[in-house]
């Protein structure tokens, strides 16, 4: 079996905040399991939202040449994608959302059976809403979603407080193990059976 690769996107503007603690806990498990990991800090970058110009259909990449175009080939080669965000008003960081909107829309490569996992970090509430929001990028793209023993969340306000969330840290470890198992199963299935049969896309509007 080929070496598996996971791309992790940190949507926090803080490079060493509580969201990083969650990702590092996952990275330990991936590394122990022989999975190659690359983490990219997205939340501290200047990323504008999609303007629906459809220029990517002509160029094969987004017209705004920033971190989104840097991530595209990494995402294409990855077997799994982890997106993690702090919670702002029961939602993901707007910078991460802008990045994901453009990353998923501007890339035409097949994302089927890449494993996705989302992680939310909050002082208190809003994790479930953020978790659901981030999972929608996977579920519109034919990507299986990895789960854990609890919704994929960790808690902390001040930097470093997430280290005290024993259940949250365990949730991250279980998530990484489950994700590794899924990626391995899919890799074996791809070798033996290939990917699921594709149908020609039927795209309709509500009026026709």
N, C-alpha and C positions, 0 to 999 in steps of 0.2 A: 504494500500500500504506500502511496506517495505521502510525503510529509504534509501534514495539515497546517493551514495558516489561518489565524484569526486577526482581523483588524478591529481595534477598539477606538472609539471616538469619545473623547472627554469633552462634554459640552459645558463644562464649568469655566468661568474666566480665571479661576484660581488653579494654578498648576499643582499645588500641593494641598488642596482642600479635601473635604470629606468625600467628594466624588472620586478623587484619586485614590483614596483609601480603599474604596469598594473595588475599583479596577485592579489595583495592585494585589488584592486578595485573590481575585480571579486569575491574574497573571501567574501567581505562584503555582496554582493547580495546573494551568495550561503547560507551564514549563516542566513541571514534574511529569506530566503526561506525554511529553515529547511534541507538544503543539507549539509551532512558532507564533510569536505574538508581536504585533506592532501597535503602539498606542500613539494617537495623534491628538494634540491639544487643539480643539476647535473653538471653544468658548471664548478665548482671548483674542480671536482674529476678527478682522473687519470683513464680514460676509454680508452682502446685500441679498435681499429676497429675489425670487424669480419674478420677471416682468412679463412672462408669457409671450415672448417675442418669437419663439420657435426657431431661433437661430441655431440651436443645437442640432436640429434635424438636418441642417445644411452643413454645419461645420464638423459634426461628430463630437462636439464638446460644447460646454457652456460658453456663451459670448463674454462672460465676465471671467477673466483668467486669474483665478485666485486659488485658494486651497481646495475648492470643489474639483477643479481639473487635476489637481495633484492627487486627490483621493481616488479618482475614477479608476485608474489602472490598478491601484492597490485593492480596491473593492472587487474588481473583476477577477483578480487572482486569488482572492480570499475564499476560504471554505465557510467562514463564519464572520458575522459582523455584530459587534456589541456597541450599542449607543447608550451613553450614560449622561444624565443631566441633573443639576440641582433643580429644585422646584421653585418656580416663580409664579405666584398667583394660581396655584393648582395647575400649572402648565410647565412645559419644558422651556429652557432658556431660548429666547427668540433667535439668537445667533445659530444655535444648533438646528432649530427648525428650518431656518433659511437655508442652511447648508444641506440638510437632508432633502428638502423640497427640490433643490437644484440638482443634487447628486443623483437622486432616483429618476428625475424627469429627463435629465440631459444624457443619461447613459442608456444605450440601446442593447447592451449585452444581456444575455439571459441570466436572470438571477434565480431561476428555479432551483430549489433544493440547497441553496446557501442557507445556513442556519443563522437565524437572527435572535438576539437577546437584548432587551432594554433594561436599564437600571435607573432608578430614581432615588434621589437623596434629598431629605428635607429635615427641617427642625422638628416638624410635627405632622401636619396634614398635607394633602395634595399628591401624595405618592401614587395612589391608585389611578387618579386621573391622568397623571403624567405617564405612567406605565402604559395605560391604554392608548394614549396619544402616540407614543413612540412605536408601539407594536403595529400600528396601521400601515407604516411603511413596509413592513415585512408581509403583512397579510394581503396586500394588493399586488405583491410581486412573486407569489409562488414560493415564498420562503418559510420553511417550518420555524415555529417559534419555540425557543427553549424556555422551560420553566424550572422552578426550584421547589423548595419545601414550603415556600410562602411567596407572595408577590415580590418581585425583585426590587426590594427597597432597603435602604439603610438610613439611619437617623443620626443627626448631629447638627449643631448650629455653629459654634466656634470651630475654627480649624483644629482638626485632630480629635474632636469629640466622637466621631464615628468609630474610632478605635475601641470605645467603651460599649458599643452596641454588639454584644456577643452573638445575638440571634441574627442581626443583619450581616455580620461577617460570615457566619455559617451559611446563611442563604446564598452569599456570593460564591462560597466554595462549592456548595451543592450545584449551583447554577453552572459553574465552569465544568464540573464533572459530567453533568447531564448534557451539556453542549458538546463536550468532547465525544461522549458516547454517540450522540446523534450524528455528528460529523463522520465518525468512523463507520457507522452503519450505512450512511448514505454513500460514502466512498466505496464500500464493498458492494452495495446494491447497484451503484452505477457501473462497476466493473462487470457484474454478472447479468444485470437486467437492462442497463441503460436508464435514461431518464424517462419519466412518463410521456406518453404520446402527446404531441401538440396538435391542437386544432387551429385552423385559421381564425383570427380574432374577429368576433362579431361586436362591433361598437355601435350602439344605438343611442339616440336621444329619447327623452320621454315623449316627444311629440311625433316620433316616427320610428 
